Amino acid sequence: MATSAYLLIRASEAVRQGGYLEALEELWALPEVEYVEPVSNLYDCVARVEAPTIRLTPLVYEVMAKGWVEDVHVLMIDQPAELAPEWEEARMAKLRRQRQIITAYRACLQRPPLSAQRPYAGHAAAIRVELEEARSLSRQLEIIRAHYQKDCTPVKAARDR
């Protein structure tokens, strides 16, 4: 597994006075380095590295061994937190629904019933949006049916547009 980290590097006084170009090019030459940026304040440059976990420590020692490096501070990037279970459930439900639709289209069956809540009757905007979605889905059904027919001619929708 690869580990990402930021290396905060403090350069020697000679490099600070003479410029960073050669020093930055020296860091860029390392294959694990993704980018290097000069910064101002306590450290002189920041390098983002990505290397296998077992290779990260030798990489830091390799950077520290360069003559112009005075100090290196390593900031490990935490791996992303586990996804929230509710979000994962919603994503899985959506994928199951998409698989049902694709299976139905391939078999030229009617679209599986939608289990989502319907808007209340007094809300005109919600009804308009629902009708537009129904028209869009009907058009998608025509396209998919046409694709799976041998002569590839569009099938007329059951509803008028």
C-alpha positions in Angstrom: 0.0 0.0 0.0 1.3 3.4 -0.9 1.7 6.1 1.7 1.5 9.8 0.9 3.3 12.4 3.0 4.5 16.0 2.9 8.1 16.7 3.6 8.8 20.1 5.0 12.4 20.8 4.2 14.7 23.5 5.7 17.6 24.3 3.4 21.1 25.5 4.4 21.9 29.2 4.4 24.0 28.8 1.2 21.1 27.4 -0.8 18.8 30.1 0.7 21.1 32.9 -0.5 22.1 31.2 -3.9 18.6 30.1 -5.0 16.6 26.9 -4.9 16.7 25.9 -8.6 19.3 23.2 -8.3 18.0 21.9 -5.0 14.5 21.7 -6.3 15.6 19.9 -9.4 17.5 17.4 -7.2 14.3 16.6 -5.3 12.3 16.4 -8.5 14.8 13.7 -9.7 13.5 11.3 -7.0 10.8 9.0 -8.5 8.6 9.1 -5.4 8.3 12.9 -5.4 5.0 14.1 -6.9 5.7 17.8 -6.6 8.0 20.3 -4.9 7.1 23.9 -4.0 9.3 26.6 -2.5 7.7 28.2 0.6 8.5 31.0 3.0 8.6 30.9 6.8 10.1 28.2 9.0 10.7 25.8 6.1 12.1 26.6 2.7 10.3 24.0 0.5 7.5 21.4 0.6 7.6 18.2 -1.3 4.7 15.8 -1.6 5.8 12.2 -1.9 4.0 8.9 -2.5 5.9 5.7 -1.8 5.2 2.2 -0.5 5.0 2.4 3.3 8.2 0.3 3.6 10.1 2.8 1.3 9.0 6.0 3.0 11.6 6.0 5.9 14.6 5.3 3.5 13.3 8.1 1.2 13.3 10.6 4.1 16.9 9.6 5.0 17.8 9.9 1.4 16.5 13.5 1.4 18.2 14.3 4.7 21.5 13.0 3.3 21.6 15.8 0.7 24.2 18.4 1.5 21.9 21.4 1.3 19.2 20.0 3.7 19.4 21.1 7.3 16.1 19.6 8.6 13.2 17.6 7.4 9.8 17.3 9.0 7.4 14.6 7.8 3.6 15.1 7.7 1.9 11.8 7.0 -1.4 12.1 5.1 -4.2 10.2 6.9 -6.1 7.7 4.8 -9.7 8.7 4.1 -12.1 7.8 6.9 -14.5 5.0 6.3 -17.6 6.1 4.4 -20.7 6.7 6.6 -22.8 3.6 6.6 -25.9 5.5 5.6 -24.2 6.9 2.6 -23.0 3.5 1.6 -26.5 2.1 2.0 -27.9 4.8 -0.3 -25.2 4.1 -2.9 -25.8 0.4 -2.8 -29.6 0.9 -3.2 -29.0 3.2 -6.2 -26.7 0.6 -7.8 -29.3 -2.1 -7.2 -31.9 0.1 -8.8 -29.7 0.8 -11.8 -29.1 -2.9 -12.3 -32.8 -3.6 -12.3 -33.4 -0.9 -14.9 -30.7 -2.2 -17.2 -31.9 -5.7 -16.9 -35.5 -4.6 -17.7 -34.3 -2.6 -20.7 -32.3 -5.5 -22.1 -35.4 -7.7 -21.8 -37.6 -4.9 -23.3 -39.7 -5.0 -20.2 -41.4 -2.1 -18.5 -39.4 0.0 -16.1 -39.5 -1.3 -12.5 -41.8 0.7 -10.3 -40.2 3.6 -8.5 -40.4 3.4 -4.8 -39.6 7.1 -4.1 -42.0 9.4 -2.4 -44.4 11.2 -4.7 -44.9 15.0 -4.2 -48.1 16.2 -2.7 -50.8 17.2 -5.2 -50.7 20.9 -4.3 -47.1 21.4 -5.3 -47.1 22.3 -9.0 -43.3 22.6 -9.3 -42.7 19.1 -8.0 -45.3 17.7 -10.4 -43.7 19.6 -13.3 -40.3 18.2 -12.4 -41.7 14.7 -12.2 -43.4 15.0 -15.6 -40.1 16.2 -17.1 -38.3 13.3 -15.6 -40.9 10.9 -16.9 -40.5 12.3 -20.4 -36.7 12.1 -20.1 -36.9 8.5 -19.0 -39.3 7.6 -21.8 -36.8 9.1 -24.3 -34.0 7.1 -22.7 -36.1 3.9 -23.0 -36.6 4.6 -26.7 -32.9 5.0 -27.2 -32.0 1.8 -25.3 -34.7 -0.2 -27.1 -33.5 1.0 -30.4 -30.0 0.0 -29.5 -31.0 -3.5 -28.7 -33.2 -4.0 -31.7 -31.6 -5.6 -34.7 -32.7 -3.0 -37.2 -31.9 -0.2 -34.8 -35.1 1.8 -35.5 -36.4 3.9 -32.6 -39.5 2.5 -30.9 -42.4 4.9 -30.4 -43.0 5.8 -26.7 -46.2 4.7 -25.1 -46.8 8.3 -23.9 -47.0 11.4 -26.0 -44.2 13.9 -25.3 
